[in-house]
Amino acid sequence: MFSWIIEQKAKILDIKSWLFTIENTFKEPLQVGQSIAHDWACMTIIQFDKEKYSFFSMQESLKITNFGTKKIWDYFNVERSLKIWDRIDWHFVSWHIDTIWTVDKLVINKDNSKIIYIKFDKKYANFIIKKWSITINWVSLTIVDEWEDFLSVSLIPLTQEITNLWDLEVWNKVNLEFDMMWKYINKFLNK
């Protein structure tokens, strides 16, 4: 289980076929077999040391996430799984990526907040509701606005600083998950 509050961002040091090597930015010791979320996708550590750790990304993970578009020196938003006594602070989501969408436009405001416009497939229109939550690369955000096949989210400077969303460019692919409550409601209403 995860909190959806990004702990930090971590740089990709190497990619060899399906093996990703990531800088170890965690202060506490890691363990082989431990789950760490990378841009919302939970991956299992297969080796580590003080400077780096590695995980194996199956072809299915490469197919349904933005991992296939990642390059060396790109960043992942990372979070370790919760401990029993940790505080829980999140939007209601299930930890599973629903789809991958494309960044269409970026705007920096005078207050240094950033608006990200994302183009989506119209078949997902029922899941997009203004002021409801959505997760982008593991970052829990609120939909600012919606149009026929676009949505926008806004990032405060702190979110830009501590996540990899500051580095997004037009045409980048992002992992998304919709609000779980709305998915259940939508399914119930469409039976």
C-alpha positions as CSV (number, residue, x, y, z in Angstrom):
1,M,0.0,0.0,0.0
2,F,1.2,3.5,-0.8
3,S,0.3,7.0,0.3
4,W,0.5,8.7,-3.1
5,I,2.6,11.4,-1.6
6,I,5.8,11.4,-3.5
7,E,8.9,11.0,-1.3
8,Q,11.3,12.3,-3.9
9,K,12.4,12.0,-7.5
10,A,15.2,9.6,-8.6
11,K,17.4,9.7,-11.7
12,I,17.6,6.8,-14.1
13,L,21.2,5.8,-14.3
14,D,21.0,2.9,-16.8
15,I,18.6,1.0,-18.9
16,K,19.6,-2.4,-20.3
17,S,16.7,-4.2,-22.1
18,W,14.2,-4.7,-19.2
19,L,16.6,-3.8,-16.4
20,F,16.4,-0.2,-15.0
21,T,19.1,1.1,-12.6
22,I,17.9,4.0,-10.5
23,E,19.9,6.3,-8.1
24,N,19.2,5.4,-4.5
25,T,17.9,8.5,-2.9
26,F,16.4,6.8,0.1
27,K,18.1,7.2,3.5
28,E,16.8,4.0,5.0
29,P,18.3,0.7,3.8
30,L,16.5,-1.1,1.0
31,Q,15.8,-4.8,0.6
32,V,15.7,-7.2,-2.3
33,G,12.0,-7.9,-2.9
34,Q,10.9,-4.5,-1.6
35,S,8.3,-2.7,-3.7
36,I,8.9,0.9,-4.8
37,A,6.5,2.9,-6.9
38,H,8.0,4.6,-10.0
39,D,5.6,7.1,-11.7
40,W,2.8,5.1,-10.2
41,A,4.0,1.6,-11.2
42,C,5.1,-0.7,-8.4
43,M,8.4,-2.4,-9.2
44,T,10.3,-5.0,-7.1
45,I,14.0,-4.3,-6.2
46,I,16.2,-7.1,-7.5
47,Q,19.6,-5.6,-6.4
48,F,20.8,-2.5,-4.6
49,D,23.7,-0.7,-2.9
50,K,24.1,2.7,-1.3
51,E,24.2,4.5,-4.6
52,K,21.7,2.7,-6.8
53,Y,19.1,-0.1,-7.1
54,S,17.7,-2.1,-10.0
55,F,14.3,-3.5,-11.0
56,F,13.2,-5.7,-13.9
57,S,10.4,-4.3,-16.0
58,M,8.4,-7.0,-17.8
59,Q,7.2,-6.4,-21.3
60,E,3.6,-5.8,-20.0
61,S,4.9,-3.0,-17.7
62,L,6.7,-1.4,-20.7
63,K,3.5,-1.7,-22.7
64,I,1.1,-0.1,-20.2
65,T,3.3,2.5,-18.6
66,N,5.5,5.4,-19.8
67,F,8.6,3.3,-19.0
68,G,9.2,2.6,-22.7
69,T,9.7,6.3,-23.3
70,K,12.1,6.8,-20.4
71,K,15.8,7.6,-21.1
72,I,19.0,7.6,-19.0
73,W,19.0,10.8,-16.8
74,D,15.2,11.1,-16.8
75,Y,13.6,11.0,-13.4
76,F,10.9,8.8,-11.8
77,N,8.7,10.0,-8.9
78,V,9.3,7.4,-6.2
79,E,7.7,6.2,-3.0
80,R,8.3,3.2,-0.9
81,S,5.3,1.2,0.4
82,L,3.8,2.3,3.7
83,K,4.6,0.8,7.1
84,I,1.7,-0.2,9.3
85,W,2.0,2.9,11.5
86,D,2.5,5.5,8.7
87,R,-0.1,8.3,8.2
88,I,-2.3,7.9,5.1
89,D,-2.9,11.0,3.0
90,W,-4.3,10.5,-0.5
91,H,-7.0,10.7,-3.2
92,F,-9.0,7.5,-3.5
93,V,-7.2,5.4,-6.2
94,S,-6.2,1.8,-6.5
95,W,-2.4,1.9,-7.4
96,H,-3.0,0.6,-10.9
97,I,-2.4,2.6,-14.1
98,D,-5.5,3.0,-16.2
99,T,-3.9,4.5,-19.3
100,I,-1.1,6.5,-20.9
101,W,-1.8,9.9,-22.3
102,T,0.2,12.7,-24.0
103,V,1.2,16.1,-22.8
104,D,-0.2,18.6,-25.3
105,K,0.7,22.0,-23.9
106,L,2.5,23.6,-20.9
107,V,2.0,27.1,-19.5
108,I,4.0,28.8,-16.8
109,N,2.0,31.4,-14.9
110,K,3.3,34.6,-13.4
111,D,3.2,33.0,-9.9
112,N,5.4,30.2,-11.2
113,S,2.6,27.7,-11.1
114,K,2.5,25.4,-14.1
115,I,-0.6,24.3,-16.1
116,I,-0.3,21.0,-17.9
117,Y,-2.8,20.3,-20.7
118,I,-3.2,16.6,-21.5
119,K,-4.9,15.1,-24.6
120,F,-7.0,12.1,-23.9
121,D,-8.9,9.4,-25.8
122,K,-12.6,10.3,-25.9
123,K,-13.5,6.8,-24.6
124,Y,-12.3,8.0,-21.2
125,A,-14.4,11.1,-21.2
126,N,-16.8,9.7,-18.5
127,F,-13.9,9.5,-16.0
128,I,-12.8,13.2,-16.4
129,I,-14.7,15.5,-14.1
130,K,-13.6,19.0,-13.3
131,K,-12.4,19.4,-9.7
132,W,-12.2,15.6,-9.2
133,S,-8.9,13.8,-8.6
134,I,-6.5,12.2,-11.1
135,T,-3.0,10.8,-10.7
136,I,-0.3,11.7,-13.1
137,N,3.0,9.8,-12.8
138,W,2.0,8.9,-9.2
139,V,1.2,12.5,-8.3
140,S,-2.3,13.0,-7.0
141,L,-3.8,16.1,-8.5
142,T,-7.1,17.9,-9.1
143,I,-8.5,18.4,-12.6
144,V,-8.6,22.1,-13.2
145,D,-10.7,22.1,-16.3
146,E,-12.0,19.7,-19.0
147,W,-12.9,19.9,-22.7
148,E,-14.0,17.4,-25.3
149,D,-10.6,15.6,-25.4
150,F,-8.4,17.7,-23.1
151,L,-7.9,18.2,-19.4
152,S,-5.7,20.5,-17.4
153,V,-4.0,20.2,-14.1
154,S,-2.1,22.9,-12.2
155,L,1.2,22.4,-10.3
156,I,2.3,24.6,-7.4
157,P,6.1,25.3,-7.4
158,L,6.7,22.8,-4.6
159,T,5.1,20.0,-6.7
160,Q,7.3,21.0,-9.6
161,E,10.4,20.9,-7.3
162,I,9.9,17.5,-5.7
163,T,8.4,15.5,-8.6
164,N,9.4,14.8,-12.2
165,L,6.4,16.8,-13.5
166,W,8.7,19.9,-13.7
167,D,10.6,18.2,-16.5
168,L,7.6,17.3,-18.7
169,E,7.7,18.4,-22.3
170,V,5.1,18.5,-25.0
171,W,4.5,15.0,-26.5
172,N,5.8,13.2,-23.3
173,K,3.7,10.2,-22.2
174,V,2.3,10.2,-18.7
175,N,0.8,7.4,-16.6
176,L,-2.7,8.1,-15.4
177,E,-5.2,6.6,-13.0
178,F,-8.7,8.0,-12.5
179,D,-10.5,8.5,-9.2
180,M,-11.6,5.0,-8.0
181,M,-14.9,6.1,-6.5
182,W,-16.0,7.6,-9.8
183,K,-14.9,4.5,-11.7
184,Y,-17.2,2.4,-9.5
185,I,-20.1,4.9,-9.8
186,N,-19.6,5.1,-13.5
187,K,-19.7,1.3,-13.9
188,F,-22.8,1.1,-11.7
189,L,-24.6,3.8,-13.7
190,N,-23.7,2.1,-17.1
191,K,-24.9,-1.4,-16.2
